[in-house]
């Protein structure tokens, strides 16, 4: 169990009833009563017996009892017990699998295109927030640098990484530069730097750009001095993709103005989103963090399901975020399958 409170061992009857309550609540968003459990799940138990068991489960902290309802609903601990001990993994329909593959394989095999498509797929398939975090790029390999003269003293630098994003930035020149000089510097930069990782370039660029007597030194010097700016790919807000804002606000949990405002504010803070995905816990390929397990109190009513995907040189995370009442079984399978498709596309 991921929650700190000790959870007692449950009898088979208690396990069956807890599972029934969780599954019903996930499906309907309505607290469930003992009579409905007896009728809906075909248990050969009287409503009174089921009611007593539900009361015991509530006392253990696995169920909660809304004041306005006679029924009960899972607590965070109840969801955790369900996910760890009671849940069977769901199956993705062939239609879902085909949709995922079609969306991801129909775009160019470039990191940003694939991850944008993945965000759309996750949001559509889950009706929750679909999140993709771009990999740590210190190990990403430089593919090519392009320089383009935009004005007498203004230069556009375009940096493309293998299986990574493309970055463009403007540099102000100390003096006018001819088109031929720009071409010479472009050739020199690619000859000396292409094929190195971002981390290697940041460490070695000064040494590697020495002994270029035939190349304009003022531009080489400017490029070396601008290394931290040019090869800084660590901005968290630029490294996360979020989709599904329109879908998630239709969940019953966000029907009030206050709850809707809370989820919208959370989505706007990309640093928190990354923190939530990186804080997900799990022993297998898919990690699940439920409600109060989240590292940020603003996400205490949310759950996060995430999985790692791989590129040729690094790895990142993809996931879904939504209310604690989510279909953990199906979404676990969705994340695992999508991560495999994305990894295959980017490797």
Secondary structure, 3 states (H helix, E strand, C coil): CCCCCCCCCCCHHHHHHHHHHHHHHHHHCCCECHHHHHHHCCCCCCHHHHHHHHHHHHHCCCEECCCCCCCEEECHHHHHHHHHHHCCCCCCCHHHHHHHHHHHHCCCCCHHHHHHHHHHHHHHHHCCEEEEECCCCCCCEEEEEEEEEEECCEEEEEEEECCCCEEEEEEECCCCCCHHHHHHHHHHHHHHHCCCEHHHHHHHHHHHCCCCCCCCHHHHHHHHHCHHHHCCCCCHHHHEEEECHHHHCCCHHHCCHHHHHHHHHHHHCHHHHHHHHHCCCCCCCEEEEEHHHCCCHHHCCEEEEEEEEECCCCEEEEEEEEECCCCHHHHHHHHHHHHHHHHHHHC
